[in-house]
Amino acid sequence: MHDRVATPRTGGRAVRSATVLILLAMLAGCTAAPRTAPPPDPSGGPASARWKPEPGTDWQWQLSGRLDTSVDVPVYDVDGFDRDASEVAALHRAGRRVICYLSTGAWEEFRPDAARFPTALLGRGNGWEGERWLDIRQVDVLEPLMESRIAMCAKKGFDAVEPDNMDGYRNPTGFPLTAADQLRYNRLVARIAHRHGLAVGLKNDLPQIPELVGDFDFAVNEQCAQYDECEKLTPFVKAGKPVYHVEYELPAARFCERSRELGLSSLRKRYELGAWRESCAAGA
């Protein structure tokens, strides 16, 4: 559905001679204080271990068709199941960061792990063939399933995760989901991604941005210009975090100028999210 890291290197210190160590100890009168690791990120992992995307960077979002690696942009967002580690590595060699698209709020019958989802988790269809909303209140059941998916992204070498269908509480899911349910689940997904050293994006869910901007490293949005909602995404930009934004129905001339003013990374795409793109960064 379209509502759809490098670990820092540490160099070894040169071994000092015993004589120098003794002299330093005498001069200092005591041993040096031990070095401490940076404080852990409250969302679940050490912040220094994750990619930190920046606002205003151009990107490519391709979820269908043969992957076109020729687009000269610093960020690619591709399907986590369909793309293998060699494709991610090829994008890295070309200087790209790579985001792993996953559905975390809806079941997809065509995924290889579909049989692992108990029937009791599955709600109404979400408008896309073969997809049904998940009962995100059942976090004890969902956490290991999402952990497995996100671990797959990390194993393939992705830098970040784009978790989709993160606003079920605003849709007719078949479950009495509340805003509190959604906050709890979205934060769980963010913590799992951070545990695996991956950055994570908030997909749509505009009403909860003020409460979730601290938990997520970037945002992904569809059609905020069409619905006159783009200003609601500015907390991410103000926090130094990018907003990767797409329009499908508006011509680029209708939204690009305003997108640039707001600091969004905006594209025009077709609904199938193939290789074709029109970027606001190109001066549309």
C-alpha positions as CSV (number, residue, x, y, z in Angstrom):
1,M,0.0,0.0,0.0
2,H,1.3,3.4,-0.8
3,D,0.0,5.0,2.4
4,R,3.0,3.2,1.4
5,V,24.9,2.2,8.6
6,A,27.5,2.2,8.7
7,T,29.1,1.5,12.1
8,P,31.7,4.1,12.9
9,R,35.3,2.8,12.5
10,T,37.5,2.8,15.5
11,G,41.2,3.0,15.0
12,G,43.6,1.2,17.3
13,R,45.7,3.3,19.5
14,A,49.5,2.9,19.2
15,V,51.0,1.1,22.2
16,R,53.0,3.4,24.4
17,S,56.2,2.4,26.1
18,A,56.2,1.6,29.7
19,T,58.5,4.5,30.5
20,V,56.2,7.0,29.0
21,L,53.3,5.5,30.9
22,I,55.1,5.8,34.2
23,L,56.1,9.4,33.5
24,L,52.5,10.3,32.6
25,A,51.2,8.7,35.8
26,M,53.7,10.6,37.9
27,L,52.8,13.9,36.3
28,A,49.1,13.3,36.6
29,G,49.2,12.0,40.1
30,C,46.6,9.5,39.1
31,T,45.5,7.3,36.2
32,A,43.4,8.9,33.4
33,A,39.7,8.6,33.7
34,P,38.2,5.7,31.7
35,R,36.6,6.6,28.4
36,T,32.9,6.0,28.3
37,A,30.7,5.1,25.3
38,P,28.2,7.7,24.1
39,P,24.8,7.5,25.9
40,P,22.4,5.1,24.3
41,D,19.6,6.5,22.2
42,P,16.3,6.4,24.2
43,S,14.5,4.9,21.2
44,G,16.4,1.6,21.4
45,G,20.0,1.8,20.0
46,P,23.2,3.8,20.0
47,A,22.5,6.9,17.9
48,S,26.1,7.0,16.6
49,A,25.6,3.6,15.0
50,R,22.9,4.8,12.6
51,W,22.7,6.7,9.4
52,K,21.6,10.3,10.0
53,P,19.9,11.5,6.8
54,E,19.7,15.3,6.3
55,P,16.9,17.5,5.0
56,G,16.8,18.6,1.4
57,T,18.5,15.5,-0.1
58,D,17.1,14.2,-3.4
59,W,15.9,10.6,-3.6
60,Q,14.5,7.8,-5.7
61,W,11.5,5.6,-4.6
62,Q,11.1,2.5,-6.7
63,L,8.9,-0.4,-5.5
64,S,8.2,-2.2,-8.8
65,G,9.9,-3.2,-12.0
66,R,13.5,-3.8,-12.8
67,L,15.6,-1.7,-10.5
68,D,17.1,1.3,-12.3
69,T,20.3,2.2,-10.5
70,S,21.3,5.0,-12.8
71,V,19.4,7.8,-11.0
72,D,22.0,10.2,-9.7
73,V,20.6,10.7,-6.2
74,P,22.1,10.0,-2.7
75,V,19.1,8.0,-1.4
76,Y,17.1,5.1,-2.8
77,D,14.0,3.6,-1.2
78,V,13.3,0.0,-2.5
79,D,11.3,-3.1,-1.6
80,G,13.0,-5.0,1.3
81,F,11.7,-8.4,0.1
82,D,12.3,-8.0,-3.6
83,R,15.8,-6.6,-3.5
84,D,18.7,-8.8,-2.4
85,A,22.0,-8.0,-0.6
86,S,23.9,-7.7,-3.9
87,E,21.6,-5.0,-5.2
88,V,22.0,-3.1,-1.9
89,A,25.7,-3.4,-2.1
90,A,25.8,-2.2,-5.7
91,L,23.9,0.9,-4.7
92,H,26.3,1.4,-1.8
93,R,29.3,1.2,-4.2
94,A,27.6,3.9,-6.2
95,G,27.5,6.2,-3.1
96,R,23.8,5.7,-2.3
97,R,22.1,5.1,1.0
98,V,19.3,2.6,0.8
99,I,16.0,2.4,2.6
100,C,14.1,-0.9,3.0
101,Y,10.4,-0.7,2.3
102,L,8.3,-3.0,4.5
103,S,4.6,-3.1,5.5
104,T,4.4,-3.2,9.2
105,G,0.7,-2.3,9.6
106,A,-0.8,-4.6,7.0
107,W,-0.6,-8.3,6.1
108,E,0.4,-9.1,2.5
109,E,-0.6,-12.5,1.2
110,F,2.2,-12.5,-1.4
111,R,5.1,-12.2,1.1
112,P,7.2,-15.3,1.9
113,D,6.3,-14.9,5.6
114,A,2.6,-14.5,5.2
115,A,1.8,-17.9,6.8
116,R,3.4,-16.8,10.0
117,F,0.7,-14.3,10.7
118,P,-2.2,-15.7,12.8
119,T,-5.7,-15.3,11.3
120,A,-6.8,-13.4,14.4
121,L,-4.3,-10.6,13.5
122,L,-6.0,-9.9,10.1
123,G,-8.6,-7.3,9.7
124,R,-10.3,-5.7,6.7
125,G,-8.7,-5.1,3.3
126,N,-6.8,-1.8,3.1
127,G,-7.7,-1.1,-0.5
128,W,-4.8,-3.0,-2.1
129,E,-5.3,-6.4,-3.5
130,G,-4.0,-9.2,-1.2
131,E,-3.5,-6.8,1.8
132,R,-5.4,-6.6,5.1
133,W,-4.9,-4.4,8.1
134,L,-3.2,-5.8,11.2
135,D,-4.5,-5.7,14.8
136,I,-1.6,-3.6,16.1
137,R,-2.9,-4.0,19.7
138,Q,-1.5,-7.5,19.7
139,V,2.1,-6.3,20.1
140,D,3.3,-9.6,21.8
141,V,2.4,-11.4,18.6
142,L,3.6,-8.7,16.2
143,E,6.9,-7.8,17.7
144,P,8.7,-11.1,16.7
145,L,7.2,-10.9,13.3
146,M,8.4,-7.3,12.7
147,E,11.7,-8.1,14.4
148,S,12.3,-10.8,11.8
149,R,11.4,-8.5,8.9
150,I,13.6,-5.7,10.1
151,A,16.5,-8.1,10.8
152,M,16.2,-9.2,7.2
153,C,16.7,-5.5,6.1
154,A,19.8,-5.3,8.4
155,K,21.2,-8.5,7.1
156,K,20.9,-7.4,3.5
157,G,22.8,-4.2,4.4
158,F,20.1,-1.6,4.2
159,D,20.7,1.7,6.0
160,A,17.1,2.4,7.0
161,V,13.5,1.1,7.1
162,E,10.4,2.7,5.6
163,P,7.6,1.0,7.6
164,D,4.2,1.3,5.8
165,N,0.6,1.4,6.9
166,M,1.5,3.2,10.1
167,D,-1.9,4.9,10.5
168,G,-4.4,2.1,10.8
169,Y,-6.2,3.9,13.6
170,R,-7.5,6.5,11.1
171,N,-8.9,3.8,8.8
172,P,-11.7,1.1,8.9
173,T,-9.5,-1.7,9.9
174,G,-12.1,-3.9,11.5
175,F,-10.5,-3.3,14.9
176,P,-11.3,-0.5,17.4
177,L,-7.8,1.0,17.2
178,T,-7.1,4.2,19.1
179,A,-4.5,6.9,18.6
180,A,-2.8,5.5,21.8
181,D,-2.6,2.1,20.2
182,Q,-0.9,3.6,17.1
183,L,1.6,5.6,19.1
184,R,2.6,2.5,21.1
185,Y,3.0,0.4,17.9
186,N,4.8,3.0,15.9
187,R,7.3,3.5,18.7
188,L,7.8,-0.2,18.9
189,V,8.6,-0.4,15.2
190,A,11.1,2.5,15.7
191,R,12.8,0.7,18.6
192,I,13.2,-2.5,16.7
193,A,14.8,-0.7,13.7
194,H,17.1,1.2,16.1
195,R,18.1,-2.1,17.8
196,H,19.3,-3.3,14.4
197,G,21.3,-0.2,13.8
198,L,18.9,1.1,11.1
199,A,17.4,4.6,10.7
200,V,13.6,4.5,10.5
201,G,11.0,6.8,8.9
202,L,7.5,7.7,9.9
203,K,5.1,7.0,7.1
204,N,2.2,9.5,6.8
205,D,0.4,9.6,10.2
206,L,0.5,13.4,10.1
207,P,-1.6,14.0,13.3
208,Q,1.0,12.2,15.5
209,I,4.1,13.9,14.1
210,P,4.5,16.2,17.2
211,E,4.5,13.1,19.4
212,L,6.7,10.9,17.2
213,V,9.3,13.2,15.6
214,G,11.7,12.4,18.4
215,D,11.3,8.6,17.8
216,F,11.9,8.6,14.0
217,D,14.9,9.7,11.8
218,F,12.9,10.9,8.8
219,A,9.4,11.0,7.4
220,V,7.9,9.6,4.2
221,N,4.7,11.2,2.9
222,E,2.3,10.8,0.1
223,Q,0.2,13.6,-1.3
224,C,0.5,16.3,1.4
225,A,0.3,19.0,-1.3
226,Q,-2.8,17.5,-2.8
227,Y,-4.5,17.6,0.6
228,D,-2.9,20.9,1.7
229,E,-1.1,19.2,4.7
230,C,2.6,19.7,3.9
231,E,3.1,22.3,6.7
232,K,2.3,19.5,9.2
233,L,5.6,17.8,8.2
234,T,7.8,20.8,9.1
235,P,8.7,19.5,12.7
236,F,10.9,16.9,11.0
237,V,12.8,19.5,9.0
238,K,13.1,21.8,12.0
239,A,14.6,18.8,13.9
240,G,17.2,18.4,11.1
241,K,15.5,15.3,9.7
242,P,14.4,14.9,6.0
243,V,10.9,14.5,4.6
244,Y,10.8,12.3,1.5
245,H,7.6,13.4,-0.2
246,V,5.7,12.2,-3.3
247,E,2.7,13.4,-5.3
248,Y,0.9,11.3,-7.9
249,E,-1.9,13.5,-9.3
250,L,-0.6,17.1,-9.2
251,P,1.9,18.4,-11.8
252,A,5.3,19.2,-10.4
253,A,4.7,22.9,-11.1
254,R,1.8,22.9,-8.6
255,F,3.9,21.8,-5.6
256,C,7.6,22.0,-6.2
257,E,8.1,25.7,-5.3
258,R,6.3,25.3,-2.0
259,S,8.1,22.0,-1.3
260,R,11.4,23.7,-1.7
261,E,10.3,26.5,0.6
262,L,9.4,24.0,3.3
263,G,12.6,22.0,2.8
264,L,10.9,18.8,1.6
265,S,12.6,16.3,-0.7
266,S,9.7,16.0,-3.2
267,L,9.0,13.9,-6.3
268,R,6.2,13.3,-8.7
269,K,5.7,9.5,-9.2
270,R,3.1,7.2,-10.8
271,Y,1.1,5.0,-8.5
272,E,2.9,1.8,-9.5
273,L,6.1,3.4,-8.1
274,G,8.3,2.2,-11.0
275,A,11.5,3.9,-12.1
276,W,9.9,7.0,-13.6
277,R,10.3,10.1,-11.5
278,E,10.2,13.9,-11.7
279,S,12.1,15.7,-9.0
280,C,11.6,19.1,-7.5
281,A,15.4,19.2,-7.0
282,A,15.7,19.5,-10.8
283,G,14.1,22.9,-10.7
284,A,10.6,21.9,-11.8
